[in-house]
């Protein structure tokens, strides 16, 4: 037996507890501080158990994956699984933008807006494209994107219904569909309609309390959007599974927690998921907002401050690392992943989505990509965190997998990818998660 290379241990400040976390399988365990030294010894020398208690410790360490068989090479297994998942393309994943038009005018938006909407011809070509790919797929996942997809409900109706029929025809699993929307048009009637179509999940963005949000996310007329979005959330949270995204930069960080408090006051918080997202200056259409954007490490510490403030206010919400176990942090590395533009061009990443085909990897009308499209696709195919020494040796690789490949590819000589916040705040976030769970148990 040997110690897992992905073990992490964190002492709770001012307490008698040490937390053990394994980034390979996501296991977390509580260790009494008086036993910590003995457990560290047994991880190095599992053959030197001297008591019944030692044997109990060893059994617990094995069950949690902290102690593994000598023959197991976790890094090799991670890499092998990553290659398999990337190449098999078992799930056909379509992120579909029926239009790049939007009824909002967000100052940090990276998209180039256009009034073009997906034509009937393109809709049919998308269904034909999907029909061909579903012959070798095991599942179908659909995400509606934009622009603002709710502006094109007729397109969603026709294409979504057509894709459901094709999934049944090929007898593949249908993964619950998602829509990424600004939420302005998503009232109860539309939410129920989308759910009936098979779109049961939605991501909606709120960037702060009303005064803050309405400076950042206005209608194109300049009118605020906050009140209508929150009212819609009240109507739809019992219909759809909703994830509220709160974009955070230096200009709104002080009010980020107020969104959570508002959702709690409106009795919405227990019905939705919430996550805080880093605003990044990327894309040719993005406003010049670099001065207010956090860097990766700075944002990771900001997250700790936000969740600590929520904890102090009695709101026990905190992110917990998702283990990818070889799967990529980003679906763009999968063979079965496509972002579809309103004109039928295919992209690997929605940040590159555009009516300009220069960054596309093909289109739905042809099975043979042009040379430049093949080059674009090859760049994603070749990107591999295991080719970068710092990623390969990193103890949090299973919960990061090199981060965003698009941004990582911008520096091909780098020794590591774009680190996720866990690289810098794992200990504090695990501690907060533990404290939240402990406090919730006390309150029960």
CORURLIN-V554268 format. One record per residue. N is the residue number from 1. PSI is psi in whole degrees, 0 to 359 (none if undefined). OMEGA is omega in degrees with one decimal (999 if undefined). NEAR is the number of other C-alpha atoms within 12 Angstrom. Layout:
BEGIN
{{N;PSI;OMEGA;NEAR} {N;PSI;OMEGA;NEAR}}
END
This chain:
BEGIN
{{1;154;178.8;23} {2;163;179.5;27} {3;140;175.0;30} {4;141;178.9;33} {5;351;-176.3;30} {6;22;176.0;35} {7;142;174.8;34} {8;141;179.0;31} {9;132;-177.5;30} {10;128;176.2;30} {11;131;176.5;26} {12;124;-177.5;24} {13;131;176.2;15} {14;14;-178.3;9} {15;184;-178.9;16} {16;26;-174.0;16} {17;142;170.5;22} {18;134;178.0;29} {19;134;174.5;34} {20;132;179.9;36} {21;137;177.8;38} {22;116;-174.6;39} {23;353;178.0;40} {24;323;-177.6;37} {25;357;177.7;29} {26;8;-178.7;25} {27;141;174.3;29} {28;137;-178.6;31} {29;153;178.8;30} {30;129;-178.8;32} {31;130;172.9;26} {32;135;-172.4;20} {33;329;-179.0;22} {34;341;179.6;15} {35;356;-171.8;19} {36;311;-177.8;24} {37;320;-179.2;17} {38;321;179.8;25} {39;320;176.1;35} {40;322;177.8;28} {41;318;-178.2;21} {42;332;176.2;31} {43;327;178.0;32} {44;324;-177.1;23} {45;69;-177.7;18} {46;346;-179.8;28} {47;4;-175.9;16} {48;36;175.6;18} {49;133;-175.1;20} {50;358;-176.4;16} {51;170;175.2;13} {52;323;178.8;11} {53;320;177.0;15} {54;316;179.8;25} {55;325;176.9;20} {56;319;176.7;18} {57;314;-178.2;32} {58;319;179.0;33} {59;318;178.6;22} {60;320;178.9;24} {61;322;177.7;34} {62;316;-179.1;25} {63;327;179.7;18} {64;357;-179.3;26} {65;10;177.2;32} {66;335;177.5;38} {67;124;-173.5;36} {68;167;-179.9;29} {69;147;-179.3;18} {70;329;-174.8;14} {71;347;-176.0;13} {72;128;173.0;17} {73;96;-174.4;19} {74;320;-179.3;33} {75;316;179.0;28} {76;319;179.0;19} {77;321;178.8;19} {78;315;-178.2;32} {79;318;179.7;27} {80;316;179.7;19} {81;322;178.9;21} {82;315;179.2;32} {83;318;-178.5;27} {84;314;-177.5;20} {85;326;179.7;27} {86;323;-172.0;30} {87;332;-171.8;23} {88;331;177.8;21} {89;41;-174.2;30} {90;331;179.2;24} {91;120;172.1;31} {92;113;-178.2;38} {93;119;-178.8;38} {94;118;169.1;45} {95;111;-168.3;39} {96;126;175.0;49} {97;101;179.9;50} {98;341;176.0;47} {99;158;170.6;39} {100;1;176.1;36} {101;151;179.5;29} {102;145;176.5;35} {103;0;177.9;31} {104;165;177.0;35} {105;66;-177.3;31} {106;136;-172.4;36} {107;345;-179.0;28} {108;9;-176.9;33} {109;134;-179.0;30} {110;357;-173.7;27} {111;149;173.7;33} {112;109;-172.8;29} {113;147;179.0;30} {114;148;-179.6;25} {115;358;-178.5;21} {116;135;176.9;25} {117;155;-176.5;33} {118;123;-177.8;36} {119;165;176.7;23} {120;322;178.8;19} {121;316;-179.9;19} {122;322;176.9;29} {123;315;-180.0;35} {124;321;177.6;24} {125;324;177.7;27} {126;319;177.7;40} {127;320;177.8;31} {128;318;177.0;24} {129;315;-178.9;30} {130;322;178.4;41} {131;317;179.9;27} {132;318;-175.8;23} {133;331;-178.6;31} {134;348;176.7;33} {135;337;-178.8;23} {136;15;-179.6;21} {137;160;176.4;27} {138;343;-178.0;23} {139;166;179.4;32} {140;127;176.4;39} {141;131;-177.6;38} {142;133;174.7;41} {143;128;177.1;37} {144;133;-168.4;45} {145;183;178.1;39} {146;206;20.7;44} {147;203;175.8;40} {148;106;-172.9;39} {149;334;-178.2;41} {150;350;174.1;35} {151;346;-175.6;32} {152;54;-175.7;32} {153;326;-179.9;28} {154;323;177.3;22} {155;316;178.6;30} {156;315;-179.3;41} {157;308;-173.8;26} {158;313;-176.0;24} {159;317;-179.5;36} {160;313;178.1;41} {161;320;178.7;27} {162;320;179.7;26} {163;323;177.1;45} {164;319;177.8;33} {165;320;179.5;23} {166;321;178.7;29} {167;319;177.5;32} {168;321;178.3;19} {169;316;-177.4;17} {170;0;177.3;22} {171;49;176.2;19} {172;157;178.2;25} {173;139;176.9;25} {174;112;179.2;30} {175;135;-177.2;23} {176;131;-176.5;26} {177;160;-176.5;36} {178;149;170.2;35} {179;133;176.1;43} {180;112;-169.5;33} {181;155;175.2;37} {182;350;172.5;44} {183;358;-174.3;42} {184;324;-178.9;36} {185;359;-173.6;30} {186;77;175.5;38} {187;185;-174.4;27} {188;320;-178.5;23} {189;316;179.5;16} {190;320;179.6;29} {191;316;179.3;35} {192;322;177.7;23} {193;315;179.1;24} {194;319;179.5;34} {195;320;178.0;29} {196;332;178.1;20} {197;345;-176.0;30} {198;10;177.3;33} {199;99;-170.6;34} {200;359;-177.9;32} {201;146;179.3;35} {202;143;170.5;40} {203;128;-177.3;36} {204;140;-176.3;38} {205;132;169.9;37} {206;129;-171.3;47} {207;16;179.3;44} {208;183;173.7;37} {209;174;-169.0;31} {210;311;-176.0;26} {211;325;-179.3;21} {212;310;-178.5;27} {213;317;-174.4;36} {214;354;170.1;28} {215;337;-173.1;26} {216;327;-173.2;35} {217;80;-178.0;37} {218;162;166.8;31} {219;166;-179.7;26} {220;341;175.7;19} {221;350;-177.6;14} {222;354;-179.3;16} {223;146;-179.8;22} {224;160;-175.4;27} {225;354;-169.1;35} {226;307;-172.0;32} {227;318;-178.5;24} {228;322;179.5;24} {229;314;-179.1;36} {230;320;176.4;38} {231;319;177.3;23} {232;321;177.1;30} {233;319;179.0;42} {234;324;-178.5;30} {235;326;-168.1;26} {236;346;-174.2;35} {237;339;176.9;36} {238;355;-177.6;23} {239;312;-178.5;27} {240;158;170.1;38} {241;112;-169.8;30} {242;135;173.1;38} {243;117;178.0;32} {244;121;178.3;36} {245;129;176.6;28} {246;107;178.9;35} {247;132;-173.6;37} {248;131;168.8;37} {249;187;-173.6;34} {250;340;-176.6;22} {251;342;-178.2;23} {252;5;-173.8;33} {253;325;-176.4;34} {254;340;-178.3;20} {255;3;-175.5;27} {256;320;-178.3;38} {257;337;-178.2;37} {258;333;176.3;29} {259;316;179.4;38} {260;316;-179.2;39} {261;323;177.8;26} {262;316;178.6;26} {263;324;176.9;29} {264;317;-179.5;25} {265;325;179.9;15} {266;6;179.0;21} {267;34;179.2;19} {268;332;-168.6;28} {269;321;-178.0;28} {270;349;-176.2;24} {271;352;-175.0;22} {272;162;168.9;29} {273;152;-179.2;28} {274;137;171.0;34} {275;152;179.0;30} {276;132;-175.1;36} {277;144;-179.5;30} {278;125;173.5;32} {279;128;-179.7;34} {280;146;177.0;28} {281;97;-178.3;25} {282;152;178.5;24} {283;143;-175.0;23} {284;335;-177.9;18} {285;0;-176.7;22} {286;139;174.7;21} {287;158;-179.4;23} {288;93;-174.8;18} {289;18;-172.9;23} {290;324;-175.4;19} {291;337;-178.0;15} {292;0;-179.6;22} {293;142;174.4;27} {294;149;166.2;27} {295;169;-174.8;24} {296;311;-177.5;26} {297;319;179.6;21} {298;320;180.0;24} {299;324;-179.6;31} {300;321;178.2;30} {301;329;176.1;26} {302;320;177.6;32} {303;317;178.7;39} {304;317;-180.0;32} {305;320;179.9;24} {306;311;-177.4;36} {307;329;176.4;37} {308;320;178.4;27} {309;318;177.3;25} {310;317;179.5;26} {311;315;-179.9;28} {312;334;179.4;17} {313;9;175.6;17} {314;17;177.4;21} {315;109;-169.7;30} {316;68;176.8;30} {317;133;176.4;36} {318;145;177.1;32} {319;150;174.2;29} {320;139;-174.9;28} {321;136;173.0;31} {322;128;179.3;25} {323;123;-179.8;25} {324;338;174.9;27} {325;41;177.5;32} {326;331;175.5;36} {327;153;-177.1;35} {328;152;170.0;38} {329;332;-175.5;32} {330;132;179.6;34} {331;344;-177.0;35} {332;345;-179.9;39} {333;357;-179.5;39} {334;143;-179.9;35} {335;335;-176.0;32} {336;19;-174.6;34} {337;127;-179.4;40} {338;136;169.9;42} {339;124;-172.1;42} {340;123;179.3;45} {341;166;178.4;47} {342;337;-179.9;44} {343;2;175.8;36} {344;2;174.9;41} {345;148;-178.6;41} {346;137;178.4;43} {347;162;174.9;44} {348;331;-174.7;41} {349;138;-178.9;35} {350;344;173.7;37} {351;339;179.5;31} {352;356;-179.0;32} {353;129;-175.4;40} {354;164;170.4;37} {355;345;174.4;32} {356;126;-174.5;22} {357;4;-171.7;25} {358;334;-180.0;23} {359;11;-178.3;33} {360;165;178.9;37} {361;5;-179.8;39} {362;195;173.2;32} {363;166;-174.1;33} {364;353;-178.3;34} {365;345;-174.0;23} {366;146;176.9;18} {367;358;-177.4;19} {368;103;178.8;13} {369;153;174.0;24} {370;169;-176.5;20} {371;317;-178.2;15} {372;329;178.1;17} {373;321;175.7;25} {374;321;178.2;24} {375;317;178.2;18} {376;318;179.3;28} {377;319;-179.4;30} {378;328;180.0;23} {379;319;177.3;27} {380;319;-178.6;36} {381;322;-175.9;27} {382;338;-176.3;23} {383;128;-173.9;36} {384;118;-179.9;39} {385;337;-179.8;42} {386;349;175.2;31} {387;353;-179.2;21} {388;124;-169.4;24} {389;319;-177.7;17} {390;322;176.6;21} {391;316;-176.5;30} {392;324;-176.6;27} {393;358;-172.8;22} {394;139;-177.8;30} {395;355;175.5;28} {396;16;-177.7;41} {397;319;-177.5;46} {398;341;178.9;43} {399;11;-179.8;35} {400;312;-179.7;38} {401;38;174.6;48} {402;359;177.4;44} {403;208;-174.8;35} {404;116;-179.1;30} {405;325;-178.8;34} {406;312;-179.7;34} {407;329;177.5;26} {408;326;-179.0;29} {409;344;-178.1;26} {410;343;177.5;17} {411;81;-174.3;16} {412;343;-179.4;21} {413;1;-176.1;13} {414;152;179.1;21} {415;357;177.0;22} {416;163;178.2;33} {417;203;178.6;35} {418;103;-173.0;32} {419;137;172.6;35} {420;162;-178.7;37} {421;333;-180.0;34} {422;333;-179.8;36} {423;327;-172.5;33} {424;343;-174.0;24} {425;14;-174.4;29} {426;315;-176.7;36} {427;315;-178.4;33} {428;322;-178.5;32} {429;322;176.2;34} {430;319;177.7;37} {431;316;179.0;36} {432;320;177.9;35} {433;315;179.2;31} {434;315;-179.4;31} {435;322;177.4;29} {436;314;-179.7;27} {437;321;179.1;22} {438;316;-178.4;16} {439;322;178.6;18} {440;322;178.4;16} {441;321;179.2;11} {442;324;-177.6;9} {443;347;-177.5;10} {444;none;999;7}}
END
